[in-house]
Amino acid sequence: MLRRLKHFRPAAGRAFFSPPSLRASLLAPTLAPTLALSGLCLLGGCSLFGLGSNNTSSSLTPPNSELLSEDRGASGGEASLKGGVNAYLWRAALDTLSFMPIASTDAEGGIILTDWYTPPAAQGERFKITAFILDRRLRSDALRLSVFRQVRQGDSWVDTQPAPNTASDIATRILSRARKLRADNGNRD
């Protein structure tokens, strides 16, 4: 219900004080939704803690998901899993890139993203690496690396090309580490 408010002007030279009825009519539209929302939150909190509910845990149906019965992470070598990556390549990539800050990882997708890293010897440049593990088998073509390099010019960072052998050198170290991990595990995939 809309009410038309009367225009209220204080007398000249007096401080502005609204009459109580005007204050109540101005607060009522904002107070009612606030009270209703806080009441809903209070009732919602009760159901979160099991208060005010007759449901028991046995009446709930379990979710129907295949992911609950399978570990789809970097388990390496299990033919029954459709996703995931080679566990040796995954562990070797994480071990080799551990000197850089890791920004994000996805074991199922086989992606490792590092944050920018500035080598202690070169303060005017920084590097970032993205590693993709593409296969469940331990193969050299199952690993792809992208190396990004920036050089400081004034107050900003400018993209430049890394040395041509940087990505291949890091990939060689990752593959060597993965082969060593597999050998230490009895050459089991």
Residue pairs with C-beta under 8 A, 6 or more apart in sequence:
3 25
5 22
5 25
8 18
8 19
8 22
10 16
10 17
18 26
43 52
46 52
46 53
47 53
70 80
70 81
71 81
72 81
72 83
72 84
72 108
73 84
73 107
73 108
74 84
74 85
74 86
74 87
74 90
74 91
74 107
74 108
74 110
74 133
75 81
75 84
75 87
76 84
76 85
76 86
76 87
76 88
76 89
76 90
76 136
76 189
77 86
77 87
77 136
77 188
77 189
78 84
83 108
84 107
84 108
84 110
84 136
85 107
85 108
85 109
85 110
85 133
85 134
85 135
85 136
85 142
86 133
86 135
86 136
86 137
86 138
86 142
86 178
88 138
88 178
88 179
88 181
88 182
88 185
89 110
89 133
89 138
89 142
89 143
89 174
89 175
89 178
90 107
90 110
90 133
91 177
91 178
91 181
92 174
92 175
92 176
92 177
92 178
92 180
92 181
93 112
93 131
93 133
93 143
93 174
93 178
94 102
94 105
94 112
95 177
96 170
96 173
96 174
96 177
97 112
97 114
97 129
97 131
97 170
99 117
100 114
100 115
100 117
100 127
100 128
100 129
101 114
101 115
101 116
101 117
102 112
102 113
102 114
102 115
103 113
103 114
103 115
104 111
104 112
104 113
105 111
105 112
105 113
106 112
110 132
110 133
110 134
111 130
111 131
111 132
111 133
112 129
112 130
112 131
112 133
113 128
113 130
114 128
114 129
114 130
115 128
116 126
116 127
116 128
116 150
117 126
117 127
117 128
118 125
118 126
118 127
119 125
119 127
123 152
124 151
124 152
125 149
125 150
125 151
125 152
125 160
126 149
126 150
126 152
126 157
127 147
127 148
127 149
127 150
127 162
128 147
128 148
128 150
129 145
129 146
129 147
129 148
129 170
130 145
130 146
130 148
131 143
131 144
131 145
131 174
132 143
132 144
132 145
132 146
133 142
133 143
134 141
134 142
134 143
134 144
135 141
135 142
136 142
137 189
138 178
138 179
138 182
138 189
140 171
140 175
143 171
143 174
143 175
145 167
145 170
145 171
145 174
146 167
147 162
147 166
147 167
147 170
148 159
148 162
149 159
149 160
149 161
149 162
149 166
150 157
150 158
150 159
150 160
151 157
151 158
151 160
152 158
182 188
182 189
